[in-house]
Amino acid sequence: MLSLGDRVFSRSALFAGSMILVTLAAVAIFLVVRSLPAFVATDETASLLTSNFWAYVGPLVFGTVWAAALALLMALPLSIGIALFISHYAPRKLAQLLGYVVDLLAAVPSVVFGLWGIGVLAPAAQPVYFWLNEHLGWIPLFGGTASGTGRTILTASLVLAVMILPIMTAICREVFLQAPALHEEAALALGATRWEMIRLAVLPFGRPGIVSAAMLGLGRALGETMAVAMVLSATGLLTFRLLTSENPSTIAANIALSFPEAYGENINVLIATGLILFIVTFLVNALARWIVSRRAEFSGAN
């Protein structure tokens, strides 16, 4: 029979775990209930709409996924490289210092990244954008007229890449450190170089962890609000061009900028876009957790 302390602890843990599900369900119910009027709203009842809700949310979904995908494309190789340097190349003291720096970067508020993006990155990137537009303008991604402010979708994606880099690097670093030492030593004993050992023993072992880190970083990029709202000069157009002043907006940034002045069914429309973002982010994070759970070695269990 369990003691009083065991029963109290067990029930407290059960209550704490249940509260997560209750909170998630409450958020989902709120979003669904408040979003229902938006699905049948028109431009006559909601001034934000030009025709219907799906025509309004379509470019926002595209901008959200496009900016997050660009950020992931830039951050993933860099995070893998930094994690490999910390885990297999750097001296112990330097590796510890870099590990602390990576962990501290994850705690920097998003508004600080936004200020850095609008005050430092955008002006510094503007000459590069003009050069790309002049010499590589024949490529559709770099076509059009380059922005004179540097506040483009590419700048916003660079800021997002810096923001998701710490968490992805931390996860990859832990995965690489858990690679079986016997596999590494066997590869080196057979005459493999350090890079060959990493390519043959470390990277195959850490592949599920890399995928999980990418998914978690993508989830963070999809939901980022303030940094994108501050950096991106959005016009609501659907375009793949990276350097022009005509950029698609993201769902989170659009909600932050439009909600203070919203009224009537416009509020329901913005909440409905939040529901779409909630579903997309939830699916991305659920997929990441599923990948992690499929590989017991990720948590060190054998």
C-alpha positions in Angstrom: 0.0 0.0 0.0 1.3 3.4 -0.9 2.2 5.9 1.8 0.5 9.2 2.1 3.5 11.0 0.6 3.5 8.7 -2.4 -0.2 9.2 -3.0 0.1 13.0 -2.7 3.0 13.0 -5.2 1.3 10.7 -7.6 -1.9 12.7 -7.7 -0.1 16.0 -7.9 1.9 14.7 -10.9 -1.3 13.4 -12.5 -3.0 16.8 -12.0 0.0 18.7 -13.4 0.1 16.5 -16.5 -3.7 16.8 -17.0 -3.5 20.5 -16.8 -1.4 20.6 -20.0 -4.2 18.7 -21.9 -6.9 20.9 -20.3 -5.0 24.1 -21.3 -4.5 22.8 -24.8 -8.1 21.8 -25.2 -9.3 25.2 -23.8 -7.1 27.1 -26.3 -8.4 24.9 -29.2 -12.0 25.3 -28.2 -11.7 29.1 -27.9 -10.1 29.3 -31.3 -12.7 27.1 -33.0 -15.7 28.9 -31.4 -14.4 32.4 -32.1 -13.3 31.4 -35.6 -16.7 30.0 -36.9 -18.1 33.5 -37.9 -15.0 34.2 -40.0 -15.5 31.1 -42.2 -18.7 32.6 -43.6 -17.8 36.2 -43.4 -17.5 38.4 -46.6 -16.0 41.8 -47.4 -19.3 43.4 -46.5 -19.2 42.2 -42.9 -15.4 42.3 -42.3 -13.3 45.1 -43.7 -10.1 43.0 -43.6 -11.5 40.7 -46.3 -11.4 41.4 -50.0 -13.7 38.5 -50.9 -13.8 35.7 -48.4 -11.7 34.3 -45.5 -9.8 31.7 -47.5 -8.6 34.3 -50.0 -7.4 36.4 -47.1 -5.6 33.7 -45.2 -4.0 32.1 -48.3 -1.2 34.6 -48.8 -0.6 34.7 -45.0 -0.1 31.0 -44.9 2.2 31.2 -47.9 4.2 34.0 -46.3 4.4 32.1 -43.0 5.6 28.9 -44.6 7.9 30.6 -47.0 9.7 32.7 -44.4 10.1 29.7 -42.0 11.3 27.4 -44.8 14.0 30.0 -45.9 15.1 30.4 -42.2 15.3 26.6 -41.8 17.3 26.3 -45.1 19.9 28.8 -43.8 20.0 27.7 -40.1 20.1 23.9 -40.4 23.5 23.5 -42.1 25.0 26.1 -39.8 23.6 24.5 -36.7 24.9 21.0 -37.7 28.4 22.5 -38.3 28.4 24.4 -35.0 27.2 21.3 -33.1 29.9 19.1 -34.8 32.6 21.6 -33.9 31.5 21.7 -30.3 31.2 18.0 -29.9 34.1 16.7 -31.9 36.6 19.4 -32.8 36.8 22.2 -30.2 39.0 21.8 -27.1 37.1 21.0 -23.9 37.2 24.5 -22.5 36.2 26.2 -25.7 33.4 23.7 -26.3 32.0 24.5 -22.8 32.2 28.2 -23.5 30.5 27.8 -26.9 27.8 25.6 -25.3 27.0 28.3 -22.8 26.9 31.0 -25.5 24.5 28.8 -27.6 22.2 28.3 -24.5 22.2 32.0 -23.7 21.3 33.0 -27.2 18.1 30.9 -26.9 17.0 33.2 -24.0 17.3 36.5 -25.9 13.9 38.1 -26.4 12.5 38.2 -29.9 12.1 42.0 -29.8 15.9 42.3 -29.4 16.3 40.3 -32.6 13.8 42.5 -34.2 15.6 45.7 -33.2 18.9 44.2 -34.5 17.3 43.2 -37.7 15.8 46.6 -38.5 18.7 48.7 -37.1 21.7 46.6 -38.2 21.0 43.7 -40.5 18.6 45.5 -43.0 21.0 48.5 -43.7 24.0 46.2 -43.9 22.3 43.8 -46.3 20.9 46.5 -48.6 24.1 46.8 -50.7 24.3 43.0 -51.0 20.6 43.0 -52.2 21.4 45.6 -54.9 24.4 43.6 -56.1 22.3 40.4 -56.2 19.5 42.2 -58.1 22.0 43.7 -60.6 24.0 40.6 -61.3 21.5 37.8 -60.6 18.3 39.5 -61.4 17.6 37.0 -64.2 16.9 34.5 -61.5 13.2 34.9 -60.4 14.1 34.9 -56.7 16.3 38.0 -57.2 14.2 39.7 -59.8 12.1 42.9 -59.6 13.3 46.1 -58.1 15.5 45.8 -55.0 14.1 47.4 -51.8 15.6 50.6 -50.8 15.3 49.8 -47.1 16.4 46.2 -46.9 13.3 45.2 -45.1 12.5 42.2 -47.2 11.3 38.6 -46.7 15.0 37.6 -47.0 16.0 39.9 -44.1 13.1 38.5 -42.0 14.2 35.0 -42.8 17.8 35.8 -41.8 16.5 37.1 -38.4 14.4 33.9 -38.0 17.4 31.8 -38.9 19.4 33.5 -36.1 16.6 33.0 -33.7 16.1 29.3 -34.3 19.8 28.5 -34.5 20.5 28.1 -30.8 17.8 25.5 -30.1 18.7 23.5 -33.2 22.4 23.6 -32.3 21.7 22.5 -28.8 19.7 19.5 -29.9 22.2 18.5 -32.5 25.1 18.9 -30.1 23.4 16.6 -27.5 22.6 14.0 -30.2 26.2 14.0 -31.5 27.6 13.6 -28.0 25.5 10.5 -27.5 26.9 8.7 -30.6 28.4 5.4 -29.4 32.1 5.8 -28.6 32.8 2.2 -29.8 31.5 3.1 -33.3 33.8 6.2 -33.4 36.8 4.3 -32.1 36.2 1.4 -34.6 36.1 3.8 -37.5 39.3 5.5 -36.4 41.0 2.2 -35.8 40.2 1.1 -39.4 42.1 4.2 -40.7 39.2 6.6 -41.1 39.9 10.3 -40.8 38.0 12.4 -38.3 35.6 13.6 -41.0 35.1 10.1 -42.3 34.4 8.9 -38.8 31.8 11.6 -38.4 30.3 10.9 -41.8 30.1 7.1 -41.2 29.4 6.9 -37.5 28.1 10.1 -36.0 25.8 11.6 -38.7 23.9 8.3 -39.4 23.3 7.9 -35.6 22.2 11.5 -35.3 19.9 11.7 -38.3 16.6 11.3 -36.4 17.8 14.0 -33.9 18.7 16.3 -36.8 15.3 15.9 -38.3 13.7 16.6 -34.9 15.8 19.7 -34.3 14.8 20.9 -37.8 11.1 20.3 -37.0 11.3 22.2 -33.6 13.2 25.1 -35.3 10.5 25.2 -38.0 7.8 25.3 -35.4 9.5 28.2 -33.7 9.9 30.1 -36.9 6.3 29.5 -37.9 5.0 31.2 -34.8 7.4 34.1 -34.4 5.7 37.4 -34.1 7.5 40.6 -33.0 10.8 40.1 -34.9 9.0 39.6 -38.2 6.5 42.4 -37.6 9.3 44.8 -36.9 11.6 43.8 -39.8 9.3 42.8 -42.6 7.7 45.5 -44.9 4.7 43.5 -45.8 2.2 44.3 -48.6 0.1 41.1 -48.5 1.1 40.0 -52.0 1.9 36.4 -52.9 5.4 36.4 -54.4 8.6 34.3 -54.4 10.8 37.4 -54.9 13.3 37.9 -52.0 14.6 41.4 -52.5 11.7 43.6 -53.4 9.6 45.8 -51.1 6.5 43.8 -52.0 6.5 41.0 -49.5 4.0 38.5 -48.2 3.1 38.8 -44.5 3.0 36.1 -41.9 0.0 35.1 -39.8 1.6 35.9 -36.5 2.9 39.3 -37.6 -0.4 40.2 -39.3 -2.3 39.4 -36.1 0.0 41.6 -34.0 -0.2 44.5 -36.4 -4.0 44.3 -37.2 -5.5 43.3 -33.9 -5.3 46.6 -32.0 -7.6 48.3 -34.6 -9.8 45.3 -35.3 -13.5 45.4 -34.5 -16.6 43.2 -35.1 -16.0 40.2 -37.4 -12.5 41.4 -38.1 -11.6 40.1 -34.7 -13.1 36.7 -35.6 -11.1 36.7 -38.9 -7.8 37.3 -37.1 -8.6 34.6 -34.5 -9.4 32.3 -37.4 -6.0 32.9 -38.9 -4.6 32.1 -35.5 -6.4 28.8 -35.6 -4.8 28.0 -38.9 -1.4 28.8 -37.4 -2.2 26.8 -34.3 -3.0 23.7 -36.5 0.1 24.0 -38.6 2.4 24.5 -35.6 0.8 21.7 -33.7 1.2 19.3 -36.6 4.9 20.3 -37.0 5.7 19.8 -33.3 3.7 16.6 -33.1 5.7 15.2 -36.0 8.9 16.2 -34.3 7.9 14.4 -31.1 6.9 11.3 -33.0 10.3 11.2 -34.7 12.1 11.6 -31.3 10.0 8.9 -29.8 10.9 6.5 -32.6 14.6 6.6 -31.7 15.2 5.6 -28.1 18.9 6.4 -28.4 18.0 10.1 -28.7 17.3 10.2 -25.0 20.3 8.0 -24.1 18.2 4.9 -23.5 19.4 1.5 -25.0 
